[in-house]
Amino acid sequence: MEATILGIDISKLKLDVSVGSNGKHFIVSNDEEGLTNLVSQIKKIGEVTVVMEATSGYEKELALTFADNGIKVGIISPKKVRDFARASGILAKTDKIDSQVIALFGEKMEIRLFQDNRNKKLDELLTRRRQIASMLRDERNRLQIASTEMKRDITEHIKWLTDKQKEIETLLSEKIKENSEWNELSVLISSIPGVGPVMTFTIITELTEIGKLNQKEISALVGVAPLNKDSGKHRGNRFIWGGRAQVREILYMCTISAISYNPVIKEFYDRLRKAGKQPKVAIVACMHKLLIIMNSIVKKRQLWSCP
């Protein structure tokens, strides 16, 4: 018996669920209670494959919940779904319709199933490091405008946060070394000039598909594939959209470093600037190129070698 395809459109507060492209539609809250309810309903259906888009990281917790409950799940590129909808003549757009389109995509197209390669402890450590980094940015901004009386307190807090961040990074490194697969990934990725530990941690925990997808797929998944905005003879600016925002944010910072320290990325950036590209456009193009390099190195299991 073929599995029933369940399409889910994800938003911050709710999940629109379609049981098949022409079946029942219902909504659950995107919280612990809603997920428990959803898992219960899915188990009543029987053999099910859940399909959902990569949506700024919201899909990750869902995928892990389904994996914990033995439910198959596929995560697909929003761009592929959008192109599929247009090709199918589906131009209307609501959360309900989106969930139906996702289900239809799952019925018609081959879906790569999500692989649960996580380690909860590693994920928690990276999340905590991200939170501390955010607090550090806020405190450093406050320090610029603080009164003399408050500067000492803020400075002490910055020192405490900095020490805590280093402590977490040490724990992350130790955790990665305990796992042979993660350690190999770490060695491969960190061999690229300009790619530091934070990018490596993020790839291992947030982008487990690295090395398993082609260039277009990995770019769309992260959200650095340039999208067109053309009409008639008008060629609009290219832009990036969707994908895993947390990975993209770290990739941006990593690319800034790579422009200074990686000869391939630096040459590419300089060439784009000389061609008249704006700095932001050139940086995004370099983000895309750096991601492709990382994906290729992991796929080939070869350390960085400057061409």
C-alpha positions in Angstrom: 0.0 0.0 0.0 1.3 3.4 -1.0 1.9 5.9 1.8 -0.6 8.8 2.2 1.2 12.1 1.6 0.6 14.8 4.2 1.4 18.3 3.1 2.1 20.8 5.9 2.4 24.6 5.4 4.4 26.0 8.4 4.0 29.3 10.1 5.2 30.6 13.4 1.9 30.1 15.2 0.0 27.4 13.3 0.4 24.4 10.9 -2.0 24.0 7.9 -2.2 20.3 7.2 -3.7 18.6 4.0 -4.2 14.8 4.0 -3.4 14.2 0.3 -3.9 16.9 -2.3 -7.7 16.5 -2.4 -8.3 15.2 1.1 -9.1 16.6 4.5 -7.6 19.9 5.7 -7.1 20.9 9.3 -5.1 23.3 11.4 -3.2 22.7 14.6 -1.2 25.2 16.7 2.6 25.2 16.2 3.4 24.3 19.8 3.9 21.3 22.0 0.2 20.7 22.4 -0.5 21.1 18.7 2.4 18.7 17.7 1.1 16.1 20.1 -2.4 16.3 18.6 -0.9 16.2 15.0 1.2 13.1 15.7 -1.9 11.4 17.2 -3.9 12.1 14.1 -1.2 11.0 11.7 -0.9 7.6 13.5 -4.6 7.0 13.0 -4.2 7.4 9.2 -1.7 4.6 8.8 1.3 4.7 6.4 2.1 8.4 6.0 4.9 10.5 4.6 4.9 14.1 5.7 6.1 16.7 3.3 7.0 20.3 4.2 9.1 23.2 3.1 12.4 24.3 4.5 11.1 27.4 6.3 13.6 29.5 8.3 14.3 26.6 10.7 10.7 26.1 11.8 10.7 22.7 10.0 13.6 21.3 12.0 11.7 20.8 15.3 8.8 19.3 13.4 11.0 16.9 11.5 12.7 15.7 14.7 9.3 15.2 16.4 8.1 13.1 13.5 11.4 11.1 13.5 11.0 10.4 17.3 7.5 9.0 16.5 8.6 6.8 13.5 6.9 9.1 10.9 8.7 9.5 7.6 9.2 13.1 6.5 10.6 14.9 3.5 11.8 18.5 3.5 11.7 20.3 0.2 12.9 23.6 -1.3 10.3 26.4 -1.3 11.4 27.4 -4.8 10.7 23.9 -6.1 7.2 24.0 -4.7 6.6 27.5 -6.1 7.8 26.5 -9.6 5.7 23.3 -9.4 2.6 25.3 -8.5 3.1 27.7 -11.4 3.7 24.8 -13.8 0.5 23.2 -12.5 -1.5 26.4 -13.0 -2.1 27.0 -9.3 -1.7 30.7 -8.9 -3.9 31.4 -5.9 -2.0 31.4 -2.6 -3.4 30.8 0.9 -2.0 28.7 3.7 -4.6 26.0 2.9 -3.8 26.0 -0.8 -0.1 25.9 0.0 -0.5 22.8 2.1 -2.5 21.2 -0.7 0.2 22.1 -3.2 2.9 20.6 -1.0 0.9 17.4 -0.7 0.4 17.3 -4.5 4.2 17.9 -4.9 4.8 14.9 -2.7 2.4 12.8 -4.7 3.9 13.6 -8.1 7.6 14.1 -7.4 10.3 12.0 -5.8 11.0 13.1 -2.2 14.3 12.7 -0.4 13.5 11.5 3.1 14.8 13.4 6.1 17.7 11.6 7.9 17.8 12.1 11.7 21.6 12.6 12.1 21.2 14.9 15.1 22.7 14.9 18.5 20.4 16.7 20.9 23.3 17.8 23.1 25.2 19.3 20.2 22.1 21.1 19.0 21.4 22.5 22.4 25.0 23.8 22.8 24.9 25.5 19.4 21.5 27.1 20.2 22.9 28.4 23.5 26.0 29.8 21.8 23.8 31.6 19.3 21.8 33.1 22.2 24.9 34.3 24.0 26.3 35.8 20.8 23.0 37.7 20.5 23.3 39.0 24.1 26.9 40.0 23.4 25.9 42.1 20.4 23.2 43.8 22.5 25.5 44.5 25.4 28.2 45.9 23.1 25.7 48.2 21.6 24.5 49.4 25.0 28.1 50.0 26.1 28.4 52.7 23.3 25.6 54.8 24.9 25.8 53.9 28.5 26.5 56.3 31.3 29.8 56.1 33.1 28.1 54.5 36.1 26.7 51.7 33.9 29.7 51.0 31.7 31.5 49.0 34.4 28.5 46.7 34.9 28.1 46.2 31.2 31.8 45.6 30.7 31.8 42.9 33.4 28.7 41.2 31.8 30.5 41.3 28.4 33.5 39.5 29.9 31.3 36.9 31.6 29.4 36.3 28.3 32.7 36.1 26.3 34.1 33.5 28.8 30.8 31.5 28.6 30.9 31.5 24.8 34.4 30.2 24.8 33.4 27.5 27.2 30.5 26.4 25.0 32.7 26.4 21.9 35.2 24.1 23.8 32.3 21.7 24.6 31.2 21.7 21.0 34.6 20.8 19.8 34.9 18.0 22.3 31.5 16.7 21.3 32.3 16.7 17.6 35.6 14.8 18.3 33.7 12.0 20.0 31.9 11.2 16.7 34.0 9.9 13.8 31.6 11.2 11.1 31.3 14.7 12.6 35.0 14.8 13.2 35.7 14.0 9.6 33.2 16.7 8.5 34.9 19.2 10.8 38.3 18.4 9.4 37.1 18.7 5.8 35.1 21.9 6.2 37.7 23.7 8.4 40.4 23.0 5.8 38.8 25.8 3.7 40.6 29.2 4.4 38.2 31.6 6.1 35.9 28.9 7.4 36.0 28.9 11.2 34.6 26.7 14.0 31.2 28.4 14.2 30.5 27.7 10.5 31.7 24.2 11.0 29.5 23.7 14.1 26.5 25.1 12.2 27.0 22.9 9.1 27.3 19.7 11.2 24.1 20.5 13.3 21.9 22.5 10.9 22.9 21.3 7.4 23.1 17.5 7.6 22.4 17.4 3.9 25.8 18.8 3.1 27.6 16.7 0.5 24.4 14.7 -0.3 22.7 17.2 -2.6 23.7 18.8 -5.9 24.7 22.5 -6.2 21.2 23.8 -7.0 19.5 21.7 -4.2 22.0 22.8 -1.5 21.8 26.4 -2.6 18.0 26.4 -2.5 17.9 24.6 0.9 20.1 27.3 2.5 18.4 30.1 0.6 21.3 31.5 -1.4 20.1 30.5 -4.9 19.6 33.7 -6.8 15.9 34.2 -7.9 14.8 36.2 -10.9 12.5 39.2 -11.0 12.1 39.8 -14.7 9.1 41.0 -16.7 9.2 41.5 -20.5 12.4 43.3 -21.4 13.0 44.4 -17.8 15.6 42.6 -15.9 15.1 43.1 -12.2 17.6 42.6 -9.4 18.3 39.0 -8.4 17.5 38.2 -4.8 17.7 35.4 -2.3 14.7 34.1 -0.3 13.6 31.3 2.0 15.7 28.4 3.2 17.5 28.0 6.5 18.0 31.5 7.9 20.3 30.4 10.8 22.7 28.7 8.4 22.6 31.7 6.0 23.3 34.2 8.8 26.5 32.3 9.8 27.4 31.7 6.1 27.2 35.5 5.6 29.7 36.2 8.4 31.9 33.4 7.3 32.0 34.8 3.7 33.1 38.2 5.0 36.1 36.5 6.5 36.7 34.3 3.4 36.8 37.5 1.2 39.9 38.4 3.2 41.5 35.0 3.8 40.4 32.7 1.0 42.2 33.4 -2.3 39.4 31.9 -4.5 36.6 33.9 -2.8 38.7 37.0 -2.7 39.5 36.8 -6.4 35.8 36.2 -7.2 34.7 39.1 -5.0 37.2 41.5 -6.6 36.2 40.4 -10.1 32.5 41.1 -9.3 33.3 44.5 -7.9 35.4 45.5 -10.9 32.5 44.4 -13.1 30.3 47.0 -11.3 28.4 44.8 -8.9 27.4 46.4 -5.6 29.1 45.1 -2.5 26.0 43.4 -1.2 25.4 41.6 -4.5 29.0 40.5 -4.7 28.9 39.2 -1.1 25.7 37.1 -1.8 27.4 35.6 -4.9 30.4 34.7 -2.7 28.1 33.1 -0.1 26.8 30.9 -2.9 30.2 30.1 -4.2 31.6 29.3 -0.7 28.6 27.0 0.0 29.2 25.1 -3.3 32.9 24.7 -2.3 31.9 23.2 1.1 29.4 20.9 -0.5 31.9 19.7 -3.1 34.6 19.1 -0.5 32.3 17.0 1.7 30.9 15.1 -1.3 34.4 14.2 -2.6 35.8 13.7 0.9 38.8 15.8 -0.1 40.6 18.5 1.9 40.8 22.0 0.5 43.3 22.5 -2.3 43.7 25.9 -3.9 43.2 25.6 -7.7 
